[in-house]
């Protein structure tokens, strides 16, 4: 065969390989990271893999979340025991948030909606998270594990927002514990407050306090004075960081839908949740009108 023809064939084949190598992803699951709590032993790690449904053919990275990570990301205690684990998959733009607690019997304080609310505050978008633990834990350290997954994937989250999101998770579980408020009501309260921040754009602490009190009254939630102030302090920090909750309308609506479905599954007061749904519908309409007029 003519040497020139052979050269052209080889060059063409190499070009095709390089071209398609650039276009095709290495693996559909290449954005998946498994985060293990550093205190897990080998058998518990194997159990976590099984809980997450991980097979040998799956493509993923593995990392530990440590007490030092807890300190680095949110100024937490570096001596904290980390057991909660998670599978984190960064999705394409527009996919939204999806958080699943696969071992609810072992995640004793934090709900999936609390995680979702906190992740929105932290600036996490378009991610699927599965949370597990082979032992009973509160679930708080899983949030740091999610931050770790973003970090190893090269996606930078704002440190102030990460700290605020972690504090939000603490406030949410404290309200549920201290005031005999259901987890669902706490998540609904936080979701609605964020929507009102987007609609009203408060600039003073007094305006923040008014938003919080209005939502507490509309949802008929009673808090003691200390916890009411704790919630106001949290929301005031959200205001100070100028978080654009208006851009998270679909994700916040998704949290609300999850809560309504959960209430129906649990047989909770239908009238209460219909009131919540109608109220949120009015908020969504107001937000849409606000942004369409600007």
Buried (B, 14 or more C-beta within 10 A) or exposed (E): EEEEEEEEEEEEEEEEEEEEEEEEEEEEBEBBBBBBBBBBEEEBBEBBBEBBEBEEEBEBBEBBBBBBBBBBBBEBEEEBEBBBBBBBBBBEEEEBBBBBBBBEEBBEBBBBBBBBBBBBBBBBBBBBBBBBBBEEBBBBBBBBBBBBBBBEBEBEBEBBBBBBBBBBBBBBBBBBEEBEBBBBBBBBBBBBBBBBBBBBBBEEBEBBBBBBBBBBEEBEBEBEEEBBEBBBBBBBBBBEBEBEBBEBBEBBBBBBEBBBEBBEEEEBEEEBBEBBBEBBEEBBEBBEEBEEEE
